[in-house]
Amino acid sequence: MHCTSSGATCSRTFAVSLLLASVTGLLSGTVLAQPALPEESAQGETLSPEASPPKKGAYLSDWFNQDLTVIGSKDISFGPRPADDVYLEYEYFGRKGPFELYGYVDIPKIFDIGNSHDKGAWDHGSPVFMEHEPRISIDYLTGRSLAVGPFKEWYVAFDWIYDHGSSTANRANTLYSGLGTDIDTHSKVNLSANFYGRYQWENYGASNEYSWDGYRAQLKYIVPIDSYSNGASLTYIGFTNFDFGSDLHKDNPARTANATVATNVLLYSFTHLRFTLVGRYFHNGGNWEDGSVLNFGDGEFRARSNGWGYYAGIGYQF
């Protein structure tokens, strides 16, 4: 991006400035008051396993990458009211045998900085938000290449997203499972795709809880841009999630069957120090219909689930 998609400690003053930097970098009808919504969740993945340059310093592991990042976010639309937040992220990624690992754990609003719609660790919001995306190579397990045309390796793929929330009504627990592949582009561009079915446990009290509900098509792409004499490198990382086939809209005109989130990351990294700028575009973010009139018990407002959100982060890889 959750993320992520997926890094951070520093002072409250620095966190405020980071948040400011990130700014540069549902059919009409009234809905009755509802429990906390995905707008309060963290942000989705930030980076991807292949995003970092080869290790060349002192690390804890030669294959298991980890980093901590402080991230400032602005106008993040996973719900009908965009959230601003400054949070701490731990991210990991790597490949070992048949296992390709990626995931992150966020502590939302850890510096108690955010807008009125943002709830986190210290104000009865979620103390932790996490996403884990393991893939298991079918080629490796069978001991033979299953390449077909440009599809050079195949995986059993998963994506588990969990928002602990302050109660079961404010909690989300989603498992995507399916098939993944790496695609040969005959260039420096790294391209992979996953196709999942979604099983939904808790979902902030929505009607699709404890059911199979919809699908996700995911595309990830990484483009090395340049390396510099100071030892730094610049990389573009992008991923798009297209969710479709949900039944949420069938009993709530403010919800949608489809949602799209497209994430664009610029990563400027040294051996350990990493800087990220992210622009993320939402269409029906969180399966909310943009422009719908809603009321969650504190007055009517019009949903904003389409548009751009931004992140900026500084982290340390170890």
Secondary structure as GFF3:
##gff-version 3
##sequence-region A 1 318
A	DSSP	alpha_helix	12	24	.	.	.	ID=ss1
A	DSSP	three_ten_helix	38	40	.	.	.	ID=ss2
A	DSSP	beta_strand	65	76	.	.	.	ID=ss3
A	DSSP	beta_strand	83	96	.	.	.	ID=ss4
A	DSSP	beta_strand	99	107	.	.	.	ID=ss5
A	DSSP	beta_strand	129	132	.	.	.	ID=ss6
A	DSSP	beta_strand	135	137	.	.	.	ID=ss7
A	DSSP	alpha_helix	138	142	.	.	.	ID=ss8
A	DSSP	beta_strand	151	163	.	.	.	ID=ss9
A	DSSP	three_ten_helix	168	170	.	.	.	ID=ss10
A	DSSP	beta_strand	172	183	.	.	.	ID=ss11
A	DSSP	beta_strand	190	203	.	.	.	ID=ss12
A	DSSP	beta_strand	211	227	.	.	.	ID=ss13
A	DSSP	beta_strand	233	244	.	.	.	ID=ss14
A	DSSP	three_ten_helix	248	250	.	.	.	ID=ss15
A	DSSP	beta_strand	259	269	.	.	.	ID=ss16
A	DSSP	beta_strand	273	283	.	.	.	ID=ss17
A	DSSP	three_ten_helix	285	287	.	.	.	ID=ss18
A	DSSP	beta_strand	293	295	.	.	.	ID=ss19
A	DSSP	beta_strand	300	302	.	.	.	ID=ss20
A	DSSP	beta_strand	307	317	.	.	.	ID=ss21
###
